[in-house]
Amino acid sequence: MSTSNRKSSISIERKNHTLYQTLCRKKTFTEDVEPGKEKLKRVLNIFDLTALGIGATLGCGVYVLAGTVAKSIAGPAVVLSFIVAAIVSSFSGVCYAEFAGRVPKAGSAYIYSYVTVGEFIAFFIGWTLYIEHTIGTASVAKAMTNYLDALLGDPQKRYFKKHFPMHVDFLGEYPDFASFFFVMFIALIVAWGVKKSSTLNKAFTLLNLLTLGTVVVSGFFLEKE
């Protein structure tokens, strides 16, 4: 091998090594900031955080998904499905708790990945979280407005299917403006302040728990025909 080819090969190896180091570089943190001088003020207590976790778990999916799975897929075994899902979720929660203890910074899975496995993986995880929250928000808003519309006699569904139908396979039957305004309303509440939005979240979480508790208790006293 000639000298020029050898130098070219070494140069390529160095560039590849530099690219690898750049993609896999990890976030480092300096010593903790002095108490009271954090950029983000801590205003949520343990009760607020617990309600936030329960509220994120008990969304509209409990009312939409459980009935569909029990009717069309699992039947009575849906109880076992929820138990398995709860066990797996508890493992995920323990992992998050460990990461939160080791890396007490805002950023969730993105910052945890940035610290442990590097920037390249964290980039994909960050965008995955963004897509996950976007789809989750849209799904919850759609379920919420569909329930309200059904309770009122489907006025939105009948009007928009008649005047503004959408004949596209991967879209809905009609534009759901109620879902859009519902998302905007929740966004304004969140922007209003962490404490105020947390209070609203606790109210909705309590309503969810009361609803589910009523269904469970009623099931114990429901007589077979």
VENLIN-V112368 format. One record per pair of residues at least 24 apart in sequence whose ideal C-beta (glycine too) atoms are under 6 Angstrom apart, sorted by the first residue. I is the first residue (numbers start at 1). J is the second residue. Records with the same first field share a line. If there is no record, write none. Layout:
# VENLIN-V112368
I->J + J
This chain:
# VENLIN-V112368
23->120
24->118
25->119
26->115 + 118
27->114 + 115
43->194 + 195
44->198
48->198
51->201 + 202 + 205
54->205
55->201 + 205
58->208
59->140
60->140 + 143 + 144
64->143
141->179 + 182 + 183
142->179
145->178 + 179 + 182
